[in-house]
């Protein structure tokens, strides 16, 4: 399967995507937004990897890619990211909160710092970036959209994922509350909740047998490709979703 062609859904918009380097959902979101006509500020905590990814994208989309390293656990870095986006492109229309951290650890073996690190990156990082973006969008007065990356684990239980599931459930609740507040100045806040998306990071945190079992639970018998999640993100970021806010869209083929 290959991604569908772009339809200019985001033409003229400036999009910030966190955790955008590598080969996962963030990178796929950058590709989708560029194909839909947006200018994209790519952010990641890995500066070298970010620079390499931005160079690849810029080759096909000159002038529309701007890399800004950012650790979403650092408030100053988050504010610098938003400032850099508006300073370079003149506006901010969309924020995609993709940064997240997982792991696989039973509750009885989980240390406090492991729990805290996952929540700080995945939930509090989403809060920090959203806060900075909403402040800027409110000042602009031209509306906008925030799309958060949640997970079906915010709804469903899986052993070894208590910290990650708690963080993603928090992202869902945060999305709904922030949406009510942001509506006052014309900004929509929604989230996607993928079930299983195939990317190299999963191979490092889960064994092949478990991944195959999870894929087998999907109605299509396979994991999603990152671009399949990215297309839903692009829809939520676009004006096609103009009356949609506070929603969490399941990007999943899991059996009922």
C-alpha positions in Angstrom: 0.0 0.0 0.0 1.1 3.5 -0.8 -0.1 6.9 0.6 -2.8 8.6 -1.4 -1.8 11.7 -3.3 -2.0 15.1 -1.6 -5.1 17.3 -2.1 -3.9 20.6 -0.8 -5.8 20.2 2.5 -3.2 22.2 4.3 -2.1 24.7 1.7 -0.8 27.9 3.2 -0.7 26.5 6.7 2.3 26.3 9.0 2.5 23.1 11.0 4.7 22.2 13.9 5.3 18.5 14.5 7.2 17.2 17.6 9.3 14.0 17.6 9.4 14.3 13.8 12.7 12.6 13.0 13.1 8.9 12.5 10.8 6.5 10.8 7.6 6.6 12.9 4.4 8.5 13.0 6.0 11.9 13.4 8.0 11.6 10.3 5.0 10.3 8.4 3.0 13.3 9.6 5.7 15.6 8.3 5.5 13.9 4.9 1.7 14.0 4.8 1.6 17.7 5.7 4.1 18.6 3.1 2.2 16.6 0.5 -0.9 18.5 1.5 0.8 21.9 0.9 1.8 23.0 4.4 5.1 24.5 5.5 6.4 22.3 8.4 8.6 23.0 11.4 10.1 19.7 12.3 11.2 19.2 15.9 12.9 16.4 17.7 15.2 16.0 20.8 17.8 14.3 18.6 19.5 17.2 16.8 21.6 15.1 14.4 18.8 12.8 13.3 16.5 15.8 13.0 18.9 17.6 10.7 19.3 14.6 8.5 15.5 14.1 8.2 14.9 17.7 7.5 17.5 17.7 4.7 15.8 14.7 3.1 12.4 16.4 3.2 13.7 19.8 2.0 15.1 18.1 -1.1 11.5 17.5 -2.4 10.0 20.6 -0.7 12.5 23.4 -0.8 11.7 26.4 1.5 8.9 24.6 3.3 10.9 22.6 6.0 12.5 24.2 9.0 14.1 22.0 11.7 14.2 23.1 15.4 15.6 20.8 18.1 13.4 20.6 21.1 13.1 18.5 24.3 9.4 18.7 25.3 10.4 18.3 29.0 12.1 21.7 28.8 9.8 24.6 29.0 12.3 27.1 27.6 12.9 24.8 24.6 9.2 24.5 24.0 8.7 28.2 24.0 11.8 28.6 21.7 10.2 26.1 19.3 6.9 28.1 19.0 8.9 31.4 18.7 11.1 29.9 16.0 8.0 28.7 14.0 6.4 32.1 13.9 9.7 33.8 13.5 10.6 31.8 10.4 7.2 31.3 8.7 5.3 34.3 10.2 2.5 32.3 11.7 1.4 29.1 13.5 -1.7 27.3 12.3 -1.3 23.7 13.5 0.5 21.9 16.3 0.9 18.1 16.2 1.9 16.7 19.6 3.6 13.5 18.6 6.3 13.2 21.3 5.9 10.3 23.5 7.9 7.7 25.5 6.9 4.1 26.2 8.4 1.0 27.6 7.4 -2.4 28.9 7.6 -2.9 32.7 5.3 -4.6 35.2 4.0 -2.2 37.9 5.8 -4.2 40.7 9.1 -3.7 38.9 8.6 -0.1 37.8 10.7 2.6 39.5 9.4 6.1 40.3 11.8 7.7 37.8 10.7 5.4 35.0 7.0 6.2 35.7 7.7 9.9 35.9 9.8 10.0 32.7 7.1 8.5 30.6 4.5 10.9 32.0 6.8 13.9 31.7 7.4 13.3 28.0 4.1 11.9 26.9 1.5 13.8 29.0 3.2 16.9 30.4 5.1 17.4 27.2 1.8 17.5 25.3 0.6 20.0 27.9 3.7 22.3 27.6 3.6 22.4 23.8 -0.2 22.9 23.7 0.0 25.7 26.2 2.6 27.6 24.2 0.8 27.0 20.9 -2.6 28.1 22.3 -1.1 31.3 23.7 0.4 32.2 20.3 -2.8 31.2 18.3 -4.9 33.3 20.7 -2.6 36.3 20.0 -2.8 35.7 16.3 -6.6 35.6 16.3 -6.8 33.5 13.2 -7.9 30.2 14.7 -5.9 27.0 14.3 -5.8 23.3 15.3 -3.9 21.1 17.7 -3.7 17.3 17.1 -2.5 15.1 19.9 -1.2 11.6 19.5 -2.9 9.4 22.1 -3.3 5.6 21.9 -6.0 3.0 22.2 -4.2 2.0 25.5 -5.9 5.1 26.9 -9.0 3.0 26.7 -7.8 -0.6 26.8 -5.6 -2.5 29.2 -2.3 -4.2 28.3 0.2 -5.7 30.8 3.4 -3.9 31.2 2.0 -0.6 29.9 0.6 1.0 33.0 2.8 4.2 32.7 2.3 4.6 29.0 -1.5 3.9 29.2 -1.9 6.3 32.1 -0.1 9.0 30.1 -2.2 8.4 27.0 -5.4 8.4 28.9 -4.3 11.7 30.3 -3.7 13.0 26.8 -7.3 12.1 25.9 -8.7 13.9 29.0 -6.4 16.9 28.4 -7.6 17.0 24.8 -11.2 17.3 25.7 -10.7 20.0 28.4 -8.3 22.1 26.3 -10.8 21.9 23.4 -13.5 23.6 25.4 -11.1 26.4 26.4 -9.6 26.9 22.9 -13.0 27.1 21.2 -13.3 30.6 22.6 -10.7 31.8 20.1 -11.4 29.5 17.3 -8.9 26.7 17.8 -9.8 23.1 17.6 -8.1 20.4 19.7 -8.4 16.7 18.8 -6.5 13.5 19.1 -5.8 10.3 17.3 -5.6 7.0 19.1 -3.7 4.4 17.0 -3.8 0.8 18.0 -0.6 -0.6 16.5 1.6 1.2 14.0 4.6 -0.5 12.5 7.9 1.4 13.1 11.4 0.5 14.2 11.0 1.7 17.8 8.5 -1.1 18.5 11.1 -3.7 17.6 13.3 -2.3 20.4 10.7 -2.3 23.2 8.6 -5.4 22.3 9.6 -8.9 21.1 8.6 -10.3 17.8 6.1 -12.8 19.2 4.2 -10.2 21.1 4.1 -7.9 18.1 2.8 -10.7 15.9 0.1 -11.5 18.5 -1.0 -7.8 18.6 -1.1 -7.6 14.8 -3.2 -10.7 14.7 -5.9 -9.1 16.8 -6.4 -6.4 14.2 -9.3 -7.0 11.7 -6.9 -6.6 8.8 -4.4 -9.0 10.4 -1.6 -6.4 10.3 -0.3 -3.2 12.0 -1.1 0.2 10.5 1.6 1.9 8.5 2.6 5.2 10.0 1.2 7.1 7.0 -2.2 5.6 7.7 -2.2 7.4 11.0 -0.8 10.5 9.4 -3.7 10.9 7.0 -6.1 11.1 9.9 -3.9 13.7 11.6 -3.9 15.7 8.4 -7.7 15.6 8.2 -8.0 16.8 11.8 -5.6 19.6 11.1 -7.5 20.7 8.0 -10.6 22.8 7.5 -12.4 19.6 6.6 -12.7 19.0 10.3 -13.9 22.6 11.0 -16.7 21.4 13.4 -14.7 18.7 15.2 -13.1 19.5 18.5 -12.5 17.6 21.8 -12.7 14.3 19.9 -10.4 11.3 20.1 -10.4 9.4 16.8 -9.4 5.7 17.0 -7.1 4.8 14.1 -7.6 1.1 14.6 -8.9 -2.0 13.1 -9.1 -3.9 16.4 -11.9 -6.4 16.6 -14.8 -5.5 18.8 
